[in-house]
Amino acid sequence: MNIDWQAEAEAKTQELIEKTTHLIAIPSVYREAPGENAPFGNEIKDALEQVLTWGEERGFTVRNVDGYAGHLELEGISSDCVGILCHLDVVPAGTGWTYSPFGKSAEDGKIYGRGALDDKGPAIASFLALSIIKELKLPLKRSIRLILGTDEERNWGCMAHYFANEREPLAAFTPDANFPLITSEKGIIDGFISFSPLPPVPTAELTLHHIQSGEALNMVAAEAKAACTFSSKKTKEKALLLFEQRFAQEKGHIDMNGEVVTFHVEGVSAHGSIPSKGKNAAVLLCSFLRELPLSLAEQRFCETVEEGFGPGDGSGLGLQLTDEFSGGLTVNLGRISYSEAEGGDIGINIRYPVSFSKQEIMRQLLKAVADFNGTWKEYDHLAPHYVKAETKWVQTLSEVYERQTGEKGEALSTGGGTYARALEKGVAFGPLLPGRESRAHQSDEYMEIADLVKCTAIYAEAIYRLAVQQTLE
Ligand SMILES: [Zn+2]
């Protein structure tokens, strides 16, 4: 059967715009106060119920799993299913918007608003993809499910609950990252290296009160500061001069408050999965502090920060590992603090290649931490996610993408964590085409309408082919 998927998708453009903007206008940000069947707040409940209602109106079988997640199903001969996984929750609006984040703004060929790209636009594209298959009355070997999660932006509690109640699709994709497709995602370890407080040993020349830098473990620390009191005038003058020389290029400034001198350094923020894209303010500051006559413990702390975590590639920890599927291990220094009373803390985010085990990484990390005289506390771990790019169903996604866009459909790897990790056999597949700007989680988030139409066409053909092809292996 020859189906013009692009024409089918184009015929649904008006509905695509209406439903996406309608959904954006429901501010489905996580709220603390859970209600009846609203574990993540009433707005998220409303968003989920809205899409399920549209599903019912269109004649899909729908299920709401206790307000955590839900699905629309198009039944096949077999009850085995293939799936698309989207999420209906969004991050808060934040500031700096030209358009209304929860308005109904569609102009210049774009839909603006929180969730336009991440992930409400793609959820509606997927909904319409299923609608096209239904309206064409195409016979299906397997059932097709559009699974709707509602806690992606926090900790995926939606998926844990959903899959405790519903079976896993045999194969699935999530439109929550980039095209062509992402089959390999690095393992992620978050944690802190702590140094116990030592009795203050002010050197004859200065007292270091505290060092502080960074906010989140998965962001390159963009700002850092250290407060000192100098007992030697000469040392103070030398320090001020050195700071000015060092930070003539970089951004830095000094605050004087009575006897206390605070050094401020500004770096460049970047996502923790690509530390080499940023400039770590904590590392810049500690590198400067090492030039001052600090106590031994303070020296050691600054040395550990600079030499252990300055290089973002793990070499400072003996962890310079790489593999062909996912590239090199990265280490991001996200947060540090140091004070006489509390001791020191270094918060890091490690992303390791898929062919290494957590045990292998931890063995070497703990050795390095012991060498630094610190102790390790794990905060979070996400196992690597990997689906073989040669598998039949993954090949099908590549082929569909290539035919519909004329671009190469090569599988990609990421250090990020996509929603595909919620699935055993899942990959991320779109919605962002190569070269497009992503304003996800930022002001004036948008999605090009033509791209959403293209997504509808790609998702319709892709999920249809997964539902009918002989084997998925
Ligand atoms: Zn998302």
Residues whose N, C-alpha, C, O or C-beta is under 5 A from the ligand:
A	BS01	ZN	D118 D119 D176
